[in-house]
Amino acid sequence: MMGTGTTGHGPNGPWDARDGRDTTGRLLRAATGSGARLIAEAATLVQGWAVLADPIAGAVYSAPAAAAADGVHAAAAPHDHPYSVQLPAAGAVLVLAPAPATPAEHTGHVAATTAALLEVRGQRAAELRGEQMRLHTTLLRLLLAGHADAVVDALGGGAYTHVTVYRLTGEDTPAAHQVLWRAVRPTLTPHADACTLLGRLDGELVVAEVHRGSDDGRILRLVSRVCERHGLLAGMAGPLPLAEMSTAYCDAAAARHSATPAHRIVPADAIGAPRLAPLLPAAPYARWAAAVLRPLDPAQQHLLLVWLRTGSKPSAAEALGLSAGTVRARIREAARLLDADLEDATVRAHLLLALRAPAPADSDAAADATSGSGSGSGSDEAALRNAGEARLEALPGGILDTGAVRAWAGGLVDGLEPRLRIALTCWLRHHARTAPAATELHVHRTTLTTWLHQCADHLAQNLADATVRAEIHLALRITRCGRDAPADLPRRGGRTYRRA
């Protein structure tokens, strides 16, 4: 009687047609179950290991599991594994490592049959893929519409509570969608920890990982590889509660506006927490922020935050899924409620600080922990009396005069040549618009663009990021000695530096 894993022939005996029929039958029966069963049966038949390796996902199926790393390495570097067999299969690579006693004819038959069955399974999956993709898109739209309970029920009621959202854009988005779908497919069926939804919404690729609050980073690694391979830019937001899916969706779009070819995925929290905010005295900073934002409801605050982080009203409208006219109208209403000129660069920078301030209760606890509950009570009472007088045009007195803040500002902008400092100040005051800034400076736009590149190199900062620009604007004001006015720009004559 043959034991489990035998192939119907002796260790070194001949291999005949009957063995081939038996092998094919076993592989066919395994293929009707799942891809994992097919790979496991192939490993049993060659008395070794088998791996289906994907260039993006890594090991799709592996038998045994411990062979996954070897299989991926063999697919990437076949010359380093001369005793294994590699065949393309369903957009991936099938790798078989037979036992030394397994005849080469038998290994070749197993490999060819397994690869063919994987192709058949892949074609069948491709026939169903369009319908599945439409279902995923529908589930994403339901999440955005606030129907989280219905989506969780559709996913099998897995007690999912949180979501992490990725929004990807680029010319190769359709191909990236197919690649990412194939890479994520093994986890599409609901299981204990997470379920991933992929869909095309308004021309961009949206990935939503629905989970129980803990993100293991697997989808982030896959998205990162796809972005590098297909030249996409992505924003990431979360984990956030499922009920806040629309917030995560907007935040991911806002983060994507800060992505560059050097940093293709930008998390929302990487641009949402200015570096200056943690350096400000917590208690007066938080009370001032609470006072100036009191006229706004949470929805208005979120709209302003997305606008300030994307840097323009059209970009904010795209992130929020609203028309540009609606965003402009709501910003005008917010400006009226705040009684502030939101076209002023300093006011915008102060507003970004206010929107990212800690809650007053948290700041009070931090202040008590460092200075004692009885100290500063007189100044606290004065701050409360003046809360109604707080305005965006001016931060609380002395809040920027601390050593930590001045050290931060000096470390950021010190060393800029006068012409670069003046040009950068003017450009930031014009909200990063080159043409009006060049007109006020009386230099050519090409000259100003060159200077801005020099500023970015000197500061080692991404000037395309609206949050970075707001911080640099405040740092220039904190460290200003003169006027930093266009009239003070050093001139050397000629057309490039023409005088006013």
C-alpha positions in Angstrom: 0.0 0.0 0.0 1.3 3.4 -0.9 1.6 6.0 1.9 0.4 9.6 1.7 2.3 11.6 -0.8 3.5 8.8 -3.0 3.1 9.2 -6.7 2.4 5.6 -7.9 6.0 4.8 -8.9 9.1 3.8 -7.1 11.7 6.3 -6.1 13.7 5.7 -9.2 11.3 3.7 -11.2 9.8 4.5 -14.6 7.0 7.0 -15.0 4.2 6.0 -17.4 0.9 7.3 -18.8 -1.1 5.8 -16.0 0.9 7.9 -13.5 0.1 10.9 -15.6 -3.6 10.2 -15.5 -3.6 9.7 -11.8 -1.6 12.9 -11.2 -3.9 14.9 -13.5 -7.0 13.6 -11.7 -5.7 14.5 -8.3 -4.8 18.0 -9.4 -8.2 18.5 -11.1 -10.0 17.5 -7.9 -7.8 19.9 -5.9 -8.4 22.7 -8.4 -12.2 22.5 -7.9 -11.7 23.4 -4.3 -9.3 26.4 -4.2 -6.0 27.7 -5.4 -4.5 26.9 -2.1 -5.6 23.2 -2.3 -4.2 23.0 -5.8 -0.8 24.3 -4.7 -0.8 21.9 -1.7 -1.6 18.9 -3.9 1.2 19.9 -6.3 3.7 20.0 -3.4 2.5 16.6 -2.2 2.9 15.1 -5.7 6.5 16.2 -6.1 7.3 15.4 -2.4 8.7 18.8 -1.9 7.3 22.3 -1.8 5.2 24.6 -4.1 4.7 28.3 -4.1 2.6 30.7 -6.4 4.6 33.9 -6.2 3.2 37.3 -7.3 5.6 40.2 -8.1 3.5 42.5 -6.0 1.8 40.4 -3.4 4.7 38.0 -2.8 3.6 34.4 -2.0 0.0 34.1 -2.9 -0.2 30.4 -2.0 2.5 28.3 -0.3 2.7 24.7 0.7 4.1 24.4 3.3 3.8 28.0 4.6 7.5 28.0 5.6 8.5 27.7 1.9 7.0 31.1 1.0 10.2 33.1 1.2 12.2 30.5 -0.8 9.5 30.5 -3.4 9.5 34.2 -3.9 13.3 34.3 -4.0 13.3 31.5 -6.6 10.8 33.3 -8.8 12.9 36.5 -8.6 16.3 34.8 -9.1 15.8 31.4 -10.8 19.5 30.9 -11.5 20.0 30.7 -7.7 17.6 27.8 -7.5 18.6 25.5 -10.4 16.8 22.4 -8.9 13.4 24.1 -8.8 10.9 24.5 -11.7 9.4 27.9 -12.5 6.5 28.4 -14.9 4.3 31.5 -15.5 0.8 31.0 -14.2 -2.2 33.4 -14.0 0.0 36.5 -13.9 2.3 35.1 -11.3 5.1 32.4 -11.2 4.6 28.8 -10.1 7.7 27.4 -8.3 8.1 23.7 -7.6 11.0 22.3 -5.6 10.7 18.4 -5.9 12.4 15.9 -3.7 15.7 14.5 -5.2 14.0 11.1 -5.8 11.1 12.5 -7.8 11.6 11.8 -11.6 12.0 14.9 -13.7 9.2 13.8 -16.1 6.8 13.6 -13.2 7.8 17.0 -11.8 7.4 18.5 -15.3 4.0 17.0 -15.7 2.9 18.3 -12.3 4.2 21.7 -13.0 2.6 22.0 -16.5 -0.8 20.7 -15.3 -0.8 22.9 -12.2 0.1 26.0 -14.2 -2.7 25.2 -16.8 -5.2 24.7 -14.0 -4.1 28.0 -12.4 -4.7 29.7 -15.8 -8.2 28.2 -16.0 -9.0 29.4 -12.5 -7.6 32.8 -13.4 -9.7 33.1 -16.5 -12.8 32.1 -14.6 -11.9 34.7 -11.9 -11.5 37.3 -14.7 -15.0 36.5 -16.0 -16.4 37.3 -12.6 -14.1 40.2 -11.9 -16.2 42.9 -13.5 -19.2 42.0 -11.4 -17.1 41.8 -8.3 -15.5 45.1 -8.9 -18.9 46.7 -9.4 -20.0 45.2 -6.1 -16.9 46.7 -4.4 -17.6 50.1 -5.8 -21.2 49.9 -4.6 -20.0 49.0 -1.1 -17.5 51.9 -1.1 -20.3 54.3 -2.1 -22.5 52.9 0.7 -19.7 53.5 3.2 -19.3 57.1 2.0 -23.1 57.6 2.3 -22.9 56.5 6.0 -24.4 53.0 5.6 -21.7 51.3 7.6 -24.0 48.7 9.2 -25.3 47.6 5.8 -21.7 47.2 4.5 -20.6 45.2 7.5 -23.7 42.9 7.0 -22.7 42.4 3.4 -19.2 41.5 4.4 -20.5 38.7 6.6 -21.0 40.6 9.9 -17.4 40.4 10.9 -17.7 43.0 13.7 -15.6 45.4 11.8 -15.2 48.8 13.5 -12.5 50.8 11.7 -11.4 51.7 8.2 -8.1 52.8 6.6 -8.5 54.6 3.2 -6.1 55.0 0.3 -6.8 57.2 -2.7 -4.5 56.7 -5.7 -4.2 58.7 -8.9 -2.0 58.5 -12.0 -2.1 57.7 -15.7 -1.7 54.0 -15.1 -4.6 53.7 -12.6 -6.5 51.0 -14.6 -3.5 48.7 -14.8 -2.7 49.3 -11.1 -6.3 48.4 -10.2 -6.0 45.0 -11.9 -2.6 44.3 -10.3 -3.7 45.4 -6.9 -6.9 43.4 -7.2 -4.9 40.2 -8.0 -2.5 40.9 -5.1 -5.3 41.5 -2.6 -7.7 38.8 -3.8 -6.9 36.1 -1.3 -8.2 38.4 1.5 -11.4 39.6 -0.2 -13.5 36.9 1.5 -14.3 38.1 5.1 -12.2 36.6 7.8 -11.4 37.2 11.4 -9.4 40.4 11.1 -9.9 42.5 8.0 -11.6 42.8 4.6 -10.3 45.0 1.7 -12.5 46.8 -0.7 -11.2 48.2 -4.0 -13.0 50.4 -6.5 -12.7 53.2 -9.1 -14.5 56.3 -8.0 -14.4 59.4 -10.3 -11.3 58.2 -12.1 -9.2 57.4 -9.1 -8.5 54.1 -7.3 -9.9 53.9 -3.8 -8.8 51.2 -1.4 -10.6 50.8 1.9 -9.3 48.2 4.5 -12.1 47.5 6.9 -10.8 46.0 10.1 -11.2 45.8 13.9 -9.0 48.7 14.8 -5.6 47.2 14.2 -3.9 47.7 10.9 -1.1 45.2 10.2 0.4 47.2 7.4 -0.1 44.6 4.7 -2.3 46.7 2.4 0.1 49.7 2.9 3.0 47.6 1.7 1.0 46.4 -1.4 -0.2 49.9 -2.2 3.4 51.2 -1.9 4.7 48.6 -4.3 1.9 49.3 -6.8 2.6 53.1 -6.6 6.3 52.6 -7.3 5.6 50.2 -10.1 3.0 52.2 -11.9 4.1 55.8 -11.0 1.0 56.6 -8.9 0.6 59.2 -6.1 -1.5 58.2 -3.0 -2.9 59.7 0.2 -3.7 57.5 3.2 -6.0 58.2 6.2 -6.9 56.1 9.2 -7.5 54.0 11.0 -10.8 55.9 11.8 -14.2 54.6 13.0 -16.3 53.2 10.1 -18.8 56.0 10.8 -16.1 58.5 9.8 -15.5 57.0 6.4 -16.3 60.2 4.6 -13.8 62.1 6.8 -11.1 59.5 6.1 -11.9 59.7 2.4 -11.5 63.5 2.3 -8.3 63.4 4.5 -6.7 60.9 2.1 -7.3 63.2 -0.9 -5.9 66.1 1.1 -2.8 64.1 1.9 -2.4 63.0 -1.7 -1.8 66.6 -2.7 1.4 66.5 -0.8 2.7 63.3 -2.4 5.7 63.6 -4.8 7.6 61.0 -6.9 10.1 60.9 -4.0 7.4 60.2 -1.4 4.5 58.5 -3.3 2.3 57.8 -0.3 1.6 60.5 2.3 -0.3 59.7 5.5 -2.9 62.3 6.5 -1.4 62.7 9.9 2.0 63.6 8.4 0.6 66.8 7.0 -2.1 67.4 9.5 0.0 68.1 12.6 2.2 71.2 12.1 5.7 71.0 13.7 5.1 74.4 15.3 2.0 73.4 17.2 3.7 71.1 19.8 6.2 73.9 20.7 3.5 76.5 21.7 2.4 76.9 25.3 -0.4 74.4 25.6 -3.0 76.2 27.8 -3.1 79.7 26.1 -2.8 78.1 22.7 -5.7 75.7 23.2 -8.0 78.4 24.8 -7.3 80.8 22.0 -8.1 78.2 19.4 -11.3 77.2 21.1 -12.3 80.8 21.3 -11.7 81.7 17.7 -13.3 78.5 16.4 -16.4 78.8 18.6 -18.7 80.2 15.7 -18.0 77.2 13.5 -19.6 73.7 13.6 -17.4 70.6 13.1 -18.4 70.3 9.4 -17.2 73.9 8.7 -14.0 73.2 10.6 -13.3 70.1 8.6 -13.9 71.9 5.3 -11.5 74.7 6.3 -8.9 72.1 7.3 -9.1 70.3 4.0 -8.9 73.6 2.1 -5.8 74.7 4.0 -4.1 71.4 3.7 -4.8 71.0 -0.1 -3.9 74.6 -0.7 -6.6 75.7 -3.1 -10.4 75.7 -3.3 -10.6 73.5 -6.5 -8.4 70.9 -4.8 -10.5 71.1 -1.6 -13.7 70.6 -3.7 -12.2 67.5 -5.4 -11.2 66.1 -2.0 -14.6 66.8 -0.5 -16.7 65.7 -3.4 -18.3 69.1 -3.8 -18.4 71.7 -6.5 -15.9 74.5 -6.5 -18.7 77.0 -6.2 -20.1 75.3 -3.1 -16.7 75.3 -1.4 -16.2 79.0 -2.2 -19.6 79.8 -0.7 -18.9 77.9 2.4 -15.5 79.5 2.9 -17.0 82.9 2.5 -19.6 82.0 5.2 -16.9 80.8 7.5 -14.9 84.0 7.0 -18.0 86.0 7.9 -18.6 83.9 11.1 -14.9 84.2 12.0 -14.9 87.9 11.1 -11.5 87.4 9.5 -9.9 87.9 6.1 -9.1 84.4 5.0 -7.3 85.7 1.9 -4.5 86.9 4.2 -1.6 84.4 4.4 -1.0 85.1 8.1 -4.6 84.5 9.0 -4.6 81.3 7.1 -1.5 80.1 8.9 -3.1 81.0 12.3 -6.3 79.2 11.2 -4.4 76.1 10.5 -2.8 76.2 13.9 -6.2 76.8 15.5 -7.7 73.8 13.7 -4.9 71.5 14.9 -4.8 72.8 18.5 -5.3 70.3 21.4 -8.6 70.3 23.3 -8.6 72.9 26.2 -9.1 70.1 28.8 -6.0 68.2 27.5 -3.9 71.3 27.5 -5.0 72.2 31.1 -4.0 68.8 32.3 -0.6 69.1 30.6 0.0 72.5 32.1 -1.0 71.3 35.6 1.3 68.4 35.3 4.3 70.6 34.5 3.6 73.7 36.6 1.3 72.6 39.5 -2.4 73.1 39.8 -2.2 76.3 41.8 0.2 78.2 39.6 -0.8 80.6 36.9 -4.4 80.8 38.1 -4.5 84.6 37.6 -3.3 84.4 34.0 -5.8 81.6 33.4 -8.7 83.8 34.6 -7.4 86.6 32.4 -7.3 84.3 29.5 -10.9 83.2 30.1 -12.0 86.8 30.4 -10.3 87.7 27.1 -11.6 84.5 25.3 -14.3 86.5 23.6 -11.8 89.0 22.2 -9.6 86.3 20.6 -9.0 86.8 16.8 -7.3 85.0 14.1 -5.2 88.0 13.1 -3.1 87.8 16.3 -2.0 84.9 18.4 -2.1 85.2 22.2 0.6 87.6 23.5 4.0 86.0 23.9 3.1 82.7 22.5 5.7 82.9 19.8 8.3 84.5 22.0 9.5 81.4 23.6 13.0 80.0 23.1 11.8 76.8 21.6 9.7 78.6 19.0 12.5 81.0 18.0 15.0 78.1 17.8 12.6 76.2 15.6 12.0 79.2 13.3 15.7 80.0 13.1 16.6 76.4 12.3 14.1 76.4 9.5 14.8 79.6 7.6 18.2 81.0 8.9 20.8 81.2 6.2 18.6 82.3 3.3 20.2 85.0 1.2 18.3 88.3 1.3 17.0 88.0 -2.2 15.7 84.5 -1.5 14.1 85.5 1.7 12.3 88.5 0.2 11.2 86.5 -2.8 9.9 83.6 -0.7 8.1 86.0 1.7 6.4 87.7 -1.3 5.5 84.4 -3.0 4.0 83.0 0.3 2.0 86.2 0.8 0.5 85.6 -2.7 -0.5 82.0 -1.7 2.2 80.3 -3.8 1.1 82.1 -7.1 4.2 82.8 -9.1 2.9 85.4 -11.6 1.6 88.0 -9.1 4.6 87.5 -6.9 7.0 88.1 -9.8 5.0 91.2 -10.8 5.4 92.7 -7.3 9.0 91.7 -7.1 9.7 93.2 -10.6 11.5 90.0 -11.8 10.8 87.5 -14.5 8.7 84.5 -13.6 11.5 82.2 -14.7 13.9 84.0 -12.3 11.4 83.7 -9.4 10.9 80.0 -10.2 14.7 79.5 -10.1 14.9 81.3 -6.7 12.1 79.1 -5.3 13.9 76.0 -6.3 17.0 77.3 -4.5 14.8 78.1 -1.4 13.5 74.5 -1.5 17.0 73.1 -1.7 18.3 75.3 1.1 15.4 74.6 3.4 15.1 70.9 2.5 11.3 71.4 2.4 8.6 70.5 0.0 7.1 73.8 -1.0 4.3 72.1 -2.8 2.9 71.1 0.6 0.4 73.8 1.9 1.1 73.0 5.5 4.9 73.4 5.0 4.3 76.8 3.3 2.2 78.0 6.3 4.9 77.0 8.7 7.6 78.7 6.6 5.5 81.9 6.4 5.2 82.0 10.2 9.0 81.2 10.6 9.8 84.1 8.3 7.7 86.5 10.4 9.2 85.2 13.7 12.8 85.8 12.5 12.1 89.0 10.5 14.6 91.8 11.3 13.7 94.2 8.5 10.6 94.6 6.3 11.3 91.7 3.9 9.6 94.0 1.3 10.0 93.8 -2.5 11.4 97.3 -2.4 14.4 96.0 -0.4 15.3 93.4 -2.9 19.0 93.7 -3.9 19.3 95.0 -7.5 22.2 94.6 -9.9 20.6 96.3 -13.0 19.6 94.8 -16.3 16.4 93.3 -17.5 16.3 90.5 -14.9 16.4 92.8 -11.9 14.6 95.8 -13.3 13.7 98.5 -10.8 10.1 99.5 -10.0 
